[in-house]
Amino acid sequence: MSDQQELDDLQKNIERWEKETLQSSLDRFPERREKFITTSSELVNRLYTPNDLAGKTYQEEVGYPGQYPFTRGVHPTMYRSRKWTMRMFAGFGAAEETNQRFKYLLEQGQTGLSVAFDMPTLMGFDTDAPEAEGEFGRCGVAVSSLQDMEILLDGLPLDQVSTSMTINSPAAIIWAMYIAAAEKQGVRRDQLRGTIQNDILKEYIAQKEYIFPPEPSMRLVTDTIEFGSRDVPHWNTISISGYHIREAGATATQELAFTLADGLEYVRWALDRGLSVDEFAPRLSFFFNAHNDLFEEIAKYRAARRIWAREIRHTFQAENPRSWLMRFHTQTAGVSLSAQQPEINIVRVALQALAAVLGGTQSLHTNSMDEALALPSEHAVTIALRTQQIIAEESGVINSVDPLGGSYFLEALTNKMENQAYIYFDRIKDLGGVLPGIDQGFFQGEISDSAYRYQREIDSQLRQVIGVNAFMEEKNPKIPLLEMDPEGFRNQVDRIRNLKKERDQGRVGQALDRLRIACQGTENTMPFIIEAVHAYATLGEITEVMKEVFGIYREENWI
């Protein structure tokens, strides 16, 4: 940032300041602790100066918004032209209940839909399957067939609003249901906008909601990328997700490095399929966590954009500047929410949301204060949405593009995280790549170690969590929690049974047979999945066909 003589002079001035000003202050007011650390346990220096940026140039490392390397954001004007999409996660019980929540949120100013599915759906089971017993609607909405999807989306303007769906192993099936439901509403595929999470690698690494082995799972992801790039051009066919990696206990750097490593692996598979990088890269999207440490999180987002732009442009030779852009959704850190004193989660979420906005997110979900206790109530989710609206309309932080750019601390932290990410890339390469790293338990071990260290810091009081090990209260305030329709499960089971009686069984059988043949071969499976969905084959029936061909994955015990 400066020439060498200026840096040398600055170092002398720093040493003079430490001797003449700092030391006398420390003698009178010693610092509160021996060392200060980030949420990821990284040491934070007392002071940052241009010396911490030595060897870096403004144009190469910082640059301008909307220009390579996109450190300062993917759009030249960012939120001065268009605010981020406010996309509150919603899903509970039956499709009817979630449909009503969607309509309520849109009335309250939400600008995008985001669907959470229950555990049976995430694992490819119908609600009436024995394996699904007791799990109906507990962590999201149950969708077992196209009929459920039609109810879920009833009355929603699918040609006007974008929809994000958080599902992975059966993502291709659920996406096919969305496409089919839209078509029955008269909405063409090329009018649909949204995102399917579809990130199976992070399931093996962190979240563990997998069904099939890695190779056929990656084939299904690649099928969706290929199909989307040609038939659903405005849809993001994958949301490469660091969020769940972070929730499992990873540091910010591990979230950054492992997420981007996964993203680059998806690029390799798509290229091996025969696609050109510029054919699909503009529709790849990302999903990051927003944790408690404001500057660490902002630096993570800036480093992520810079690394992705460099790798896609130079390593994979993408020529379209849109391919270089990292567009990402952010969700505040669910793992940071405390069941104790739940109202103070509102403050945590506000700070985390601020980090996401200052870091340049394109889409944001703010967690509700009661989510450590239950699915969010209408009251709690409204406060969470209002938090975003206050940041957008009252805080002033969106008036300037990247207002923290140039901060010595922030830029130094961004550079440090970028360098640490490349160290991880080298380690992953030495293991043979992402899939061999998963097989050897590398990612799982790294995350486990970080989670253990973090908990030890809380237990030893090195890290204080308000309400948990500091400023505790004997009595916690009671807040109203969401209650679901007690008849929802029975109604859902009845709907599935009636569907199976009324549909054309011959058509279902033929569609499933064609899908089985496609899975055994090399054709893209998406047209065959959509055919089966239109015939009202259920999620569980389609998943069973895939299990027959692909098998079921069992993770090694690394302990």
C-alpha positions as CSV (number, residue, x, y, z in Angstrom):
1,M,0.0,0.0,0.0
2,S,3.0,2.3,0.6
3,D,6.6,2.4,-0.6
4,Q,9.3,0.7,1.6
5,Q,10.7,4.0,3.0
6,E,7.2,5.0,4.2
7,L,6.7,1.6,5.8
8,D,10.1,1.8,7.6
9,D,9.3,5.3,8.9
10,L,5.9,4.0,10.0
11,Q,7.5,1.1,11.9
12,K,9.7,3.6,13.8
13,N,6.7,5.7,14.6
14,I,4.8,2.6,15.9
15,E,7.7,1.8,18.2
16,R,7.9,5.4,19.4
17,W,4.1,5.3,20.1
18,E,4.5,2.0,22.0
19,K,7.3,3.5,24.2
20,E,5.9,7.0,24.8
21,T,2.2,6.5,24.8
22,L,1.1,2.9,25.1
23,Q,3.3,1.7,27.9
24,S,2.3,4.5,30.3
25,S,-1.4,3.6,29.6
26,L,-0.8,-0.1,30.2
27,D,0.9,0.7,33.5
28,R,-2.2,2.5,34.7
29,F,-4.8,0.4,32.9
30,P,-3.7,-3.1,32.1
31,E,-5.6,-4.8,29.4
32,R,-8.5,-7.0,30.5
33,R,-6.9,-10.3,29.3
34,E,-3.6,-11.6,28.1
35,K,-4.9,-12.2,24.5
36,F,-7.9,-11.2,22.5
37,I,-9.3,-13.8,20.0
38,T,-11.9,-14.0,17.3
39,T,-14.9,-16.4,17.4
40,S,-12.5,-18.8,15.6
41,S,-9.8,-18.5,18.3
42,E,-7.5,-16.4,16.0
43,L,-5.3,-13.9,17.8
44,V,-6.3,-10.2,17.3
45,N,-3.5,-7.7,17.4
46,R,-3.8,-4.5,19.5
47,L,-3.4,-2.2,16.5
48,Y,-3.3,-2.6,12.7
49,T,-1.5,-0.2,10.3
50,P,-0.4,-0.1,6.7
51,N,2.5,-2.3,7.7
52,D,0.1,-5.2,8.1
53,L,-0.7,-4.8,4.4
54,A,2.9,-4.6,3.1
55,G,3.4,-6.2,-0.3
56,K,-0.3,-5.8,-1.3
57,T,-1.6,-3.3,-3.9
58,Y,-5.0,-1.7,-3.8
59,Q,-5.9,-2.7,-7.3
60,E,-4.9,-6.4,-7.0
61,E,-6.3,-7.1,-3.5
62,V,-9.1,-4.5,-2.9
63,G,-10.2,-2.9,-6.2
64,Y,-13.6,-1.6,-6.9
65,P,-17.2,-2.9,-6.4
66,G,-18.4,-4.8,-9.5
67,Q,-14.9,-5.4,-10.8
68,Y,-12.5,-8.3,-10.5
69,P,-11.5,-9.5,-7.9
70,F,-14.8,-8.4,-6.4
71,T,-13.4,-8.0,-2.9
72,R,-15.7,-5.0,-2.4
73,G,-18.8,-6.6,-3.8
74,V,-20.3,-8.1,-7.0
75,H,-22.3,-5.0,-8.0
76,P,-21.0,-1.5,-8.6
77,T,-23.7,0.2,-6.5
78,M,-24.7,-2.7,-4.2
79,Y,-27.7,-1.8,-2.0
80,R,-27.9,1.8,-3.3
81,S,-29.7,0.3,-6.3
82,R,-31.3,-2.8,-4.9
83,K,-31.5,-4.2,-1.4
84,W,-30.7,-7.8,-0.6
85,T,-33.4,-10.4,-0.8
86,M,-35.1,-10.8,2.6
87,R,-35.7,-14.5,2.6
88,M,-37.0,-15.9,5.9
89,F,-36.7,-19.6,6.3
90,A,-40.2,-21.2,6.8
91,G,-41.6,-24.7,7.0
92,F,-43.5,-26.7,9.6
93,G,-46.1,-29.3,9.8
94,A,-48.4,-29.7,6.8
95,A,-48.1,-27.9,3.5
96,E,-51.3,-25.9,4.3
97,E,-49.7,-24.4,7.4
98,T,-46.5,-23.5,5.7
99,N,-48.4,-22.0,2.7
100,Q,-50.1,-19.6,5.2
101,R,-46.8,-18.6,6.7
102,F,-45.4,-17.8,3.3
103,K,-48.4,-15.6,2.5
104,Y,-48.0,-13.8,5.9
105,L,-44.3,-13.2,5.4
106,L,-44.9,-11.8,1.9
107,E,-47.5,-9.4,3.3
108,Q,-45.0,-8.3,5.9
109,G,-42.4,-7.3,3.3
110,Q,-40.4,-10.5,2.7
111,T,-39.1,-10.5,-0.8
112,G,-38.2,-14.2,-1.4
113,L,-39.4,-17.6,-0.2
114,S,-37.3,-20.1,1.6
115,V,-38.6,-23.6,2.3
116,A,-37.5,-25.8,5.2
117,F,-38.4,-29.5,4.9
118,D,-38.9,-32.0,7.7
119,M,-36.5,-34.8,8.4
120,P,-38.4,-37.6,6.6
121,T,-38.5,-35.5,3.4
122,L,-34.8,-34.6,3.8
123,M,-34.0,-38.3,3.9
124,G,-36.3,-39.3,1.0
125,F,-39.1,-40.9,3.1
126,D,-42.8,-40.4,2.7
127,T,-44.7,-39.3,5.8
128,D,-46.4,-42.7,6.2
129,A,-43.1,-44.7,6.1
130,P,-42.2,-46.5,9.3
131,E,-38.8,-44.7,9.3
132,A,-40.6,-41.3,9.5
133,E,-42.6,-42.1,12.6
134,G,-42.6,-39.2,15.1
135,E,-40.7,-36.8,12.8
136,F,-43.6,-35.3,10.8
137,G,-43.2,-31.5,10.5
138,R,-40.8,-31.1,13.4
139,C,-38.0,-29.2,11.5
140,G,-39.8,-28.2,8.4
141,V,-42.7,-29.0,6.1
142,A,-43.6,-32.5,4.9
143,V,-43.6,-33.0,1.1
144,S,-44.3,-36.5,-0.1
145,S,-45.7,-35.9,-3.5
146,L,-46.5,-33.4,-6.2
147,Q,-49.9,-33.0,-4.5
148,D,-48.2,-31.7,-1.4
149,M,-46.0,-29.3,-3.4
150,E,-49.1,-28.0,-5.2
151,I,-50.7,-27.2,-1.8
152,L,-47.5,-25.6,-0.5
153,L,-47.3,-23.2,-3.5
154,D,-51.0,-22.5,-3.9
155,G,-51.7,-18.9,-4.6
156,L,-48.0,-17.9,-4.6
157,P,-46.7,-15.8,-7.6
158,L,-44.0,-18.2,-8.8
159,D,-43.3,-16.1,-11.9
160,Q,-42.6,-13.1,-9.7
161,V,-40.9,-14.4,-6.5
162,S,-37.7,-16.5,-6.2
163,T,-37.8,-19.6,-4.0
164,S,-35.0,-21.2,-2.1
165,M,-35.4,-24.9,-1.0
166,T,-33.1,-26.3,1.6
167,I,-32.8,-30.0,0.6
168,N,-29.8,-32.1,-0.6
169,S,-29.8,-35.8,-1.2
170,P,-33.3,-35.9,-2.7
171,A,-32.9,-32.4,-4.1
172,A,-33.5,-33.4,-7.8
173,I,-36.8,-35.0,-6.8
174,I,-38.1,-32.0,-4.8
175,W,-36.9,-29.6,-7.6
176,A,-38.8,-31.7,-10.1
177,M,-41.9,-31.3,-7.9
178,Y,-41.5,-27.6,-7.9
179,I,-41.1,-27.4,-11.6
180,A,-44.1,-29.6,-12.2
181,A,-46.3,-27.6,-9.7
182,A,-45.3,-24.4,-11.5
183,E,-46.1,-25.9,-14.9
184,K,-49.6,-26.9,-13.5
185,Q,-50.0,-23.2,-12.6
186,G,-49.1,-22.2,-16.1
187,V,-45.6,-20.9,-15.2
188,R,-42.9,-21.9,-17.8
189,R,-39.5,-23.3,-16.7
190,D,-37.7,-20.3,-18.1
191,Q,-39.8,-18.0,-15.9
192,L,-38.7,-19.7,-12.6
193,R,-36.2,-18.1,-10.3
194,G,-34.8,-19.6,-7.2
195,T,-32.2,-21.9,-5.6
196,I,-32.1,-25.6,-4.7
197,Q,-29.4,-26.2,-2.0
198,N,-28.3,-29.6,-3.6
199,D,-24.9,-29.5,-1.9
200,I,-24.2,-33.2,-1.1
201,L,-20.5,-32.8,-0.3
202,K,-21.2,-30.8,2.8
203,E,-23.6,-33.5,3.9
204,Y,-20.8,-36.0,4.1
205,I,-18.6,-33.4,5.7
206,A,-20.9,-32.0,8.3
207,Q,-24.7,-32.3,8.2
208,K,-25.0,-36.1,7.5
209,E,-28.3,-36.0,5.7
210,Y,-27.1,-38.3,2.9
211,I,-28.8,-41.3,1.2
212,F,-26.6,-42.5,-1.6
213,P,-22.8,-43.0,-1.9
214,P,-20.8,-40.0,-3.0
215,E,-20.2,-40.9,-6.6
216,P,-23.9,-41.4,-7.7
217,S,-24.9,-38.4,-5.5
218,M,-22.4,-36.3,-7.4
219,R,-23.9,-37.6,-10.6
220,L,-27.3,-36.4,-9.5
221,V,-26.0,-33.0,-8.7
222,T,-24.3,-32.8,-12.1
223,D,-27.5,-33.8,-13.7
224,T,-29.3,-30.9,-12.1
225,I,-26.6,-28.5,-13.1
226,E,-26.7,-29.6,-16.7
227,F,-30.5,-29.7,-16.9
228,G,-30.8,-26.3,-15.2
229,S,-28.3,-24.6,-17.4
230,R,-30.3,-25.6,-20.5
231,D,-33.9,-25.8,-19.4
232,V,-34.3,-23.5,-16.3
233,P,-31.8,-20.8,-17.0
234,H,-32.7,-18.4,-14.2
235,W,-32.4,-21.1,-11.5
236,N,-29.4,-21.6,-9.2
237,T,-29.1,-25.4,-9.3
238,I,-26.8,-25.6,-6.3
239,S,-26.1,-23.5,-3.2
240,I,-22.7,-24.5,-2.1
241,S,-23.1,-24.3,1.7
242,G,-20.6,-23.4,4.3
243,Y,-23.5,-22.7,6.7
244,H,-23.8,-26.2,8.0
245,I,-20.1,-26.7,8.1
246,R,-19.9,-23.8,10.5
247,E,-22.9,-25.0,12.5
248,A,-21.1,-28.3,13.1
249,G,-18.2,-26.5,14.8
250,A,-15.9,-25.3,12.1
251,T,-13.9,-22.1,12.3
252,A,-14.6,-19.2,9.9
253,T,-11.5,-20.2,7.9
254,Q,-12.6,-23.8,7.7
255,E,-16.0,-22.7,6.6
256,L,-14.4,-20.6,3.9
257,A,-11.9,-23.2,2.7
258,F,-14.1,-26.3,2.8
259,T,-17.0,-24.5,1.1
260,L,-14.8,-23.2,-1.8
261,A,-13.1,-26.6,-2.1
262,D,-16.5,-28.2,-2.5
263,G,-17.5,-25.6,-5.1
264,L,-14.4,-26.2,-7.1
265,E,-15.1,-29.9,-7.0
266,Y,-18.6,-29.3,-8.5
267,V,-17.0,-27.3,-11.3
268,R,-14.7,-30.2,-12.1
269,W,-17.6,-32.7,-12.3
270,A,-19.6,-30.4,-14.6
271,L,-16.6,-29.9,-16.8
272,D,-16.0,-33.7,-16.9
273,R,-19.7,-34.0,-18.0
274,G,-18.8,-31.9,-21.1
275,L,-20.2,-28.6,-20.1
276,S,-18.2,-25.4,-20.6
277,V,-17.5,-23.4,-17.5
278,D,-19.3,-20.3,-18.8
279,E,-22.4,-22.5,-19.5
280,F,-23.0,-23.2,-15.8
281,A,-20.8,-21.1,-13.5
282,P,-23.0,-18.0,-13.6
283,R,-25.8,-19.9,-11.9
284,L,-23.6,-21.4,-9.1
285,S,-24.5,-19.8,-5.7
286,F,-23.2,-20.0,-2.2
287,F,-24.6,-20.1,1.3
288,F,-22.6,-18.8,4.3
289,N,-23.0,-18.5,8.1
290,A,-23.0,-15.1,9.9
291,H,-21.6,-15.7,13.3
292,N,-20.9,-13.4,16.2
293,D,-17.5,-11.9,15.4
294,L,-18.4,-8.9,13.2
295,F,-15.0,-8.3,11.5
296,E,-14.1,-12.0,11.1
297,E,-17.4,-12.6,9.2
298,I,-17.0,-9.6,6.9
299,A,-13.4,-10.6,6.1
300,K,-14.6,-14.2,5.3
301,Y,-17.1,-12.9,2.7
302,R,-14.5,-10.6,1.1
303,A,-11.9,-13.4,0.9
304,A,-14.5,-15.8,-0.5
305,R,-15.3,-13.5,-3.4
306,R,-11.7,-12.9,-4.2
307,I,-10.6,-16.5,-4.1
308,W,-13.6,-17.7,-6.2
309,A,-13.0,-15.0,-8.8
310,R,-9.4,-15.9,-9.1
311,E,-9.9,-19.7,-9.4
312,I,-12.8,-19.6,-11.8
313,R,-11.0,-17.0,-14.0
314,H,-7.5,-18.3,-14.0
315,T,-7.6,-22.0,-13.0
316,F,-10.8,-22.9,-15.0
317,Q,-10.3,-20.2,-17.7
318,A,-13.8,-18.8,-17.5
319,E,-14.2,-15.8,-20.0
320,N,-17.6,-14.5,-19.0
321,P,-17.2,-12.0,-16.1
322,R,-20.5,-13.3,-14.7
323,S,-18.8,-16.6,-14.1
324,W,-16.3,-15.0,-11.8
325,L,-19.0,-13.6,-9.5
326,M,-19.6,-15.3,-6.1
327,R,-23.3,-14.6,-5.2
328,F,-24.3,-15.8,-1.8
329,H,-27.1,-16.1,0.7
330,T,-26.4,-15.7,4.4
331,Q,-28.2,-17.0,7.5
332,T,-27.4,-15.9,11.0
333,A,-25.8,-18.5,13.2
334,G,-28.4,-20.9,14.7
335,V,-25.7,-22.5,16.8
336,S,-25.1,-19.2,18.6
337,L,-28.7,-18.9,19.8
338,S,-29.2,-19.7,23.5
339,A,-32.3,-21.2,25.2
340,Q,-31.4,-19.1,28.2
341,Q,-32.7,-15.6,28.1
342,P,-34.0,-16.1,24.5
343,E,-34.8,-12.4,24.0
344,I,-31.2,-11.5,23.8
345,N,-30.9,-13.6,20.7
346,I,-32.5,-10.6,19.0
347,V,-29.3,-8.7,19.7
348,R,-27.1,-11.5,18.5
349,V,-29.1,-11.8,15.3
350,A,-29.0,-8.1,14.6
351,L,-25.2,-8.0,14.8
352,Q,-24.8,-11.1,12.7
353,A,-27.2,-9.6,10.1
354,L,-25.1,-6.4,10.1
355,A,-22.0,-8.4,9.3
356,A,-23.8,-10.1,6.4
357,V,-24.9,-6.8,5.0
358,L,-21.5,-5.1,5.4
359,G,-20.0,-8.2,3.9
360,G,-22.1,-7.8,0.7
361,T,-24.6,-10.6,0.8
362,Q,-27.2,-11.0,-1.9
363,S,-29.8,-12.6,0.3
364,L,-30.3,-12.9,4.0
365,H,-32.3,-15.0,6.6
366,T,-32.4,-13.8,10.2
367,N,-33.0,-16.4,12.8
368,S,-35.9,-15.9,15.3
369,M,-35.3,-15.5,19.0
370,D,-37.1,-18.7,19.9
371,E,-35.3,-21.1,17.5
372,A,-33.2,-22.7,20.3
373,L,-36.6,-23.9,21.7
374,A,-38.9,-24.5,18.8
375,L,-39.7,-23.6,15.2
376,P,-40.3,-19.8,15.1
377,S,-43.6,-18.3,16.2
378,E,-45.3,-15.7,14.0
379,H,-44.3,-13.0,16.6
380,A,-40.7,-14.1,16.7
381,V,-40.3,-14.4,12.9
382,T,-41.8,-10.9,12.4
383,I,-39.2,-9.4,14.8
384,A,-36.5,-11.3,12.8
385,L,-37.7,-9.8,9.5
386,R,-38.1,-6.3,11.1
387,T,-34.4,-6.6,12.1
388,Q,-33.4,-6.8,8.4
389,Q,-35.8,-3.9,7.5
390,I,-34.3,-1.7,10.2
391,I,-30.8,-2.3,8.9
392,A,-31.9,-1.5,5.4
393,E,-34.0,1.6,6.2
394,E,-32.6,3.1,9.4
395,S,-29.0,2.2,10.0
396,G,-27.4,4.1,7.1
397,V,-24.9,1.2,6.5
398,I,-26.2,0.7,2.9
399,N,-25.6,4.3,1.8
400,S,-22.0,3.7,0.8
401,V,-20.7,0.6,-1.1
402,D,-18.4,-1.4,1.2
403,P,-18.0,1.3,3.9
404,L,-15.4,-0.7,5.8
405,G,-13.1,-1.3,2.8
406,G,-9.7,0.0,3.5
407,S,-9.8,-0.7,7.2
408,Y,-6.3,-1.9,8.1
409,F,-7.7,-4.5,10.5
410,L,-10.3,-5.7,8.0
411,E,-8.0,-5.9,5.0
412,A,-5.3,-7.7,7.1
413,L,-7.8,-10.1,8.3
414,T,-9.2,-10.7,4.8
415,N,-5.6,-11.4,3.6
416,K,-4.9,-13.8,6.5
417,M,-8.1,-15.8,5.9
418,E,-7.3,-16.0,2.2
419,N,-3.8,-17.3,2.9
420,Q,-5.2,-19.9,5.4
421,A,-7.7,-21.1,2.9
422,Y,-5.0,-21.8,0.3
423,I,-3.1,-23.8,2.9
424,Y,-6.2,-26.0,3.4
425,F,-6.5,-26.3,-0.4
426,D,-3.0,-27.7,-0.5
427,R,-3.8,-30.2,2.2
428,I,-6.9,-31.3,0.4
429,K,-4.9,-31.7,-2.8
430,D,-2.3,-33.8,-1.0
431,L,-5.1,-36.2,0.2
432,G,-6.2,-36.7,-3.4
433,G,-9.1,-34.2,-3.5
434,V,-12.4,-33.7,-1.7
435,L,-13.9,-37.2,-2.0
436,P,-10.8,-38.9,-0.8
437,G,-10.6,-36.4,2.0
438,I,-14.2,-37.3,3.0
439,D,-13.3,-41.1,2.8
440,Q,-10.3,-40.5,5.1
441,G,-12.3,-38.4,7.6
442,F,-10.1,-35.3,7.1
443,F,-12.9,-32.7,7.1
444,Q,-14.8,-34.4,9.9
445,G,-11.7,-34.5,12.1
446,E,-10.8,-30.8,11.5
447,I,-14.3,-29.7,12.4
448,S,-14.5,-32.0,15.4
449,D,-11.2,-30.5,16.8
450,S,-12.4,-27.0,16.3
451,A,-15.7,-27.7,18.0
452,Y,-14.0,-29.3,21.0
453,R,-11.6,-26.3,21.4
454,Y,-14.5,-23.9,21.3
455,Q,-16.4,-25.7,24.0
456,R,-13.3,-25.9,26.1
457,E,-12.9,-22.2,25.9
458,I,-16.5,-21.7,27.1
459,D,-16.0,-24.3,29.9
460,S,-12.8,-22.6,31.1
461,Q,-14.4,-19.1,30.9
462,L,-11.8,-18.0,28.3
463,R,-14.9,-17.3,26.1
464,Q,-18.0,-15.8,27.7
465,V,-21.5,-16.4,26.3
466,I,-24.1,-14.1,27.8
467,G,-26.8,-16.0,29.7
468,V,-24.9,-19.3,29.4
469,N,-21.7,-18.8,31.4
470,A,-21.9,-15.1,32.1
471,F,-24.6,-12.8,33.4
472,M,-26.8,-15.8,34.1
473,E,-30.4,-15.6,35.5
474,E,-32.1,-18.2,37.7
475,K,-35.4,-17.7,36.0
476,N,-35.6,-17.4,32.2
477,P,-38.5,-15.4,30.7
478,K,-41.3,-17.5,29.1
479,I,-42.1,-16.7,25.5
480,P,-45.0,-18.1,23.4
481,L,-43.9,-21.0,21.2
482,L,-45.3,-22.3,18.0
483,E,-48.0,-25.0,18.1
484,M,-48.7,-27.0,15.0
485,D,-52.0,-28.4,13.9
486,P,-52.4,-31.7,15.9
487,E,-54.4,-33.2,13.0
488,G,-51.7,-32.4,10.5
489,F,-50.0,-35.8,10.6
490,R,-53.3,-37.8,10.2
491,N,-54.4,-35.5,7.3
492,Q,-51.1,-35.9,5.6
493,V,-51.2,-39.7,5.8
494,D,-54.7,-39.8,4.6
495,R,-53.7,-37.6,1.6
496,I,-50.9,-40.0,0.6
497,R,-53.2,-43.1,0.9
498,N,-55.9,-41.4,-1.2
499,L,-53.4,-40.3,-3.8
500,K,-52.2,-43.9,-4.2
501,K,-55.8,-45.1,-4.7
502,E,-56.8,-42.4,-7.2
503,R,-53.7,-42.1,-9.5
504,D,-53.0,-44.1,-12.7
505,Q,-50.9,-46.9,-11.3
506,G,-49.8,-48.1,-14.7
507,R,-48.5,-44.7,-15.6
508,V,-46.6,-44.6,-12.2
509,G,-45.0,-48.0,-12.8
510,Q,-43.9,-47.2,-16.3
511,A,-42.4,-43.8,-15.2
512,L,-40.5,-45.5,-12.4
513,D,-39.2,-48.2,-14.8
514,R,-37.9,-45.6,-17.2
515,L,-36.2,-43.8,-14.3
516,R,-34.6,-47.0,-13.1
517,I,-33.1,-47.6,-16.6
518,A,-31.9,-44.0,-16.8
519,C,-30.2,-44.4,-13.4
520,Q,-28.5,-47.6,-14.6
521,G,-27.2,-45.8,-17.7
522,T,-25.7,-42.4,-18.3
523,E,-28.6,-40.3,-19.4
524,N,-29.5,-37.2,-17.4
525,T,-32.0,-38.3,-14.8
526,M,-34.0,-35.0,-14.5
527,P,-36.5,-35.6,-17.4
528,F,-37.3,-39.0,-16.0
529,I,-37.7,-37.7,-12.4
530,I,-40.1,-35.0,-13.7
531,E,-42.1,-37.6,-15.6
532,A,-42.4,-39.7,-12.5
533,V,-43.4,-36.7,-10.4
534,H,-46.1,-35.7,-13.0
535,A,-47.5,-39.2,-12.7
536,Y,-47.7,-38.6,-8.9
537,A,-45.1,-41.1,-7.9
538,T,-44.2,-40.2,-4.3
539,L,-40.8,-39.0,-3.0
540,G,-40.3,-42.4,-1.2
541,E,-41.1,-44.4,-4.3
542,I,-38.7,-42.4,-6.5
543,T,-36.0,-42.6,-3.8
544,E,-36.4,-46.4,-3.5
545,V,-35.7,-46.8,-7.2
546,M,-32.5,-44.8,-6.8
547,K,-31.5,-46.9,-3.8
548,E,-31.9,-50.0,-5.8
549,V,-29.5,-48.7,-8.4
550,F,-27.1,-46.6,-6.4
551,G,-27.1,-48.2,-3.0
552,I,-27.1,-46.6,0.5
553,Y,-24.1,-44.8,2.1
554,R,-22.8,-45.8,5.5
555,E,-20.1,-43.5,7.0
556,E,-17.0,-45.0,8.5
557,N,-16.5,-44.7,12.2
558,W,-13.5,-42.4,12.6
559,I,-13.4,-42.5,16.4
